[in-house]
């Protein structure tokens, strides 16, 4: 039977760990609500901006823009991978990195090299351990990503794409679908493409009663797209950062709750062991007393 003193020390240590995990769970819950509000608000703006671009391109079918066509004779693609700076969030980072590596391998099979821009310390450490190349690393964005922190990354992708240095740009992150569902995805940023449902909505707006609606543009459609398309790319990337922040807090909540519950089960088990050890010790002492009394009686 284990020593009672050892069991008491272990139980005390587990109780301290449970206090920490419980506190981290409460902090993640509070941060989740704040990040969820931000992601919900920015999503409406992102979707509306995409609708404007779709309506414009549907109305002016002859319109052509550099951000909407893939450069020729280029075999390099850019990939932004959004991971966390901190751990203790279950399989959050592992799922994102697995999706990113799968995308890189698919691109390599098509003779396209991926230029990786890693966001987050965990992703950078993993790629360094796996000896995979990373061209640039960004850390310290935190739980509340700011547009001024994301804009330079998007502008760099836009600049390289328009110069013909890369044929496409993607972002891998944990997409927030609902509180119970988050999914690692790789989304294409460049060349800019419309979402399927957005395109259908735009077509419905253009065609009314079987007749095409004529638009009068001021300024010219090309000038409008010069403003809208870069803004749409930036907001898509910013939305990815916001979704990643929400998903990270959910993953941390779930992981810390599981750790807290496991610590509670361990405390019950240790308490049971302690009670058995204590009862055994008492029984042995009683047997010694009875044995000594019988010896004196004889």
N, C-alpha and C positions, 0 to 999 in steps of 0.2 A: 504494500500500500504506500502511496506517495506521502512524503513528509508534509504535515499540515502547514508548516511555515512556508514551504515552497508554494503550496497551493494558494495560500493567502496572498503571497506576493504576486503570483500570476493573476489572480482575480483582481487585485488592485490595479495592476498594469492594464488589464483589459477594460476595466471601468474607465480609466483615464482616456484610453483610445476611443471608447464609445462616446465620451463627452466631446472629444475633438471632431469625430465624424458627424455627430449630431449637429454640432455648431456649423460645420462646413455645409451640411445639408440645408440648414436654415438660411445661410448666406447665399447659397446657390439659388434657393427658392426666391429670395428677394431680388436677386440680380436677374433672374429669369423674367420676372414680371416687367422690369424696366426694359430689358432687351426686346421682349415681345412687343411692347408698345412701339418701340422705334422701328422694328422690322415691319409691323403692320402698316405704319404710316408711310414708310418709304416704298413699300410694295405698290400702293395705290398710285404713287407718282411714277414709278417705273413702268407700270402697265399702261398708264395713260400716255406716257411719252412714246412707248412702242406703238400704240394705236395711232398717234399723230404721224409717225413715220410711215406706217402702213397705209394710212389714208392718202398721204402725199404721193407715195410711189405708185399706188393704185390709180390715182387720178392722172398722174403724169407718167404714162407707161414708157415713154421714150427716155425717161430720166436715167442717167448713169452717174454713179458716184464711186470714187476710188475705194471707199470703205465697204462697198458691197460686191466687189469682184476680186477674185483671188489672183495674186500676181503670178506671172508665168515663170517657169524655170527656177523655182525656189524650192529647196528641199529641207527647209528648217521651219519649225513651228514653236511658238511660245506657249508655255503652260504655267499658270499661276496656281499654286497649291496652298490652300488656307488650312493651317492646323493651329493648335493652341500653344501658348507659351508655358502653360502649367499642366501638370498631370492630374491624377486622381479623378479621371472622367471616363473610366471604363474603356470600352473599345472604340471610343470616338476617333482618336487619331489613327488607330490601326486600320479602321475601315476606310478613312479618307486616303491614307497612304497606299493601301492596297488598290483602291480605284485609280489613283494617280499612276502607280507603277504599271497597271494593266493598260492604261491609255498610252503610256510611253512605249511599252512593248508593241502595241498595235501600230503605232506610228512608225516604229523601227522596222516592222515587217513590210511597211509600205515605202521603205527607203526615205523616211522623213525623220530627221533628228529633232529631238525636243529640247528646247532651251528652258530650263526650269527656274522659275522665280519662287522661292520658298518663303512662305509667311508662317512664322511661329517657330519657337525653339525646338519643339518636339519633332517637327518634320525635318528641320535642319540636322538634328542629331541623328535621326534615322537614316537619312540619305548619306550622311558622313560615315555612319557605321557600315552601310551597305556599299560604300565606295561608289556612289552614283554622283554624277556631276551636278552641281548647282551653280548657276551663273550669278544669282543675287539672292540675298536673304533680308527679310524685313521682320523685326521683332518689336515688341512693346506697344502694339496697337491697342491691346487690352479688350475689356468686355464691352466697351462703348466705342466702336470704330467711328472715326470722324471722316467726313468727306475730304478734308484737306490732306489726310493721310493716305487715302485711296486714290485720289486724283493723279498724283505723280506716276503711280503704277500704270493706270489706264492711259495717261498721256504718252508714256514711253512705248506702250504696245501700239497705240495709234500711229505714233511717229515712225516706228520701225516697219509697220505694215505699209504705210503710204510710201516709204522709201524702197519697198520691195525687199527688205532684209528677211522677212518671215512671210510664209504663205497663209498662216492662220494663227489665231490666238484662242486659248481655252482657259477655263478656270475650273479647278476641282475643289469641291467643298461639300459640307454636309447641308443638304437642302432641308429647310424646315417646312413640313407639310401640315402637321398638327402636333399637339402636345404629346400624342402617343406615337407619332410616326415621323422619323427623320431618315433621309436616304442620301448616301454619298453619290454625287453625280459629277459628271464632267460636261460643262456647258460651253458652247462655242460663242466667243465674243466677236471675233473677226474671221472672215468677212461677215458683216452684219446680216443676220437672217431674222425673219419674222417668226413669231410663234404661230403654230397652226391655227389656234382658235382666234388669235389676233387678226390673221389674214382674212379669215372668214368674216369677221366683224367688219373689217374695212371694206370688203367687197359688198357687204350688205348696205353699208352706208353710201357707197358710190352708186350702186344700182337701186333705184327706187321706182316701183311700179313698172319695171321692165325698160325704163329709159335711163340713159347715163346722165349723171349730174355733172354739169360743167363748172369747173372751179376757176376763179380768177385769183392769180397769185400776185402778191405784192409784199416783198420783192419776188424775184424770180424763184422757181422751185429749187434750182441748184443752190442759190444762196441760202434758202431756208434749210436745205439738207446739210449744208456746210455747218450749220449751227446745231441742228437736231441730232444728226448721226453721232458726232463725238459725245454729245450730252447723253444719248441713249446708251452708248458703250460704257461711259463712266457710271451711270446710274445702275446698269446691270451688274457691274463689278461691285459697286457699293452695296447693292442688295444682297449679293453673295456673301459679303463680309457680315452684314446684319443677320442673315440666315445662319451663318456659321456661329455667330455669337449666341444666338438663341439655342441652337442645337447643343452647343458646348455646355451651357448651363443646365439643360435638361439631362444631358449625359452625366454631369457631375451630381445632380440631384439623385438620379437613379443609383449611381455607384455608391454615394455616401449613405443612402438609405439601406442598400444591401449590406454595406459594411457595418452600419449601426445594428441592423437586425442580427447579423452574424455574431457581432460582439455580445449582444444580449443572450443568444443561444449558448455561446461559450461561457458566459458568466453563470448561467443556470447549470451547465455541465460541471463547472469547477466547484460551484456551491454543493452540488450533489456529491462530488468526490470528497470535498472537505467534510461533509456530514458523515460519510461512510468512514473516513479516516478517523474522525473524532470518536465515533461510536466504537470502532475497533479498539482505539486506545483506551477508552473507558472500560470496555469489556476485559481487556488484558489486565488493567489495573485491578478490577474487581476479582479476577481469577487469582491474581497474585495475593490479594488480601485474604481471600477465602483459603487459598492453599497455605498461607502462613498461619492462619487461625487453626486450621486442621492439624498442622504440624505441632503447634504448641499444645493442642488438646491431647494429642497422642503422647 
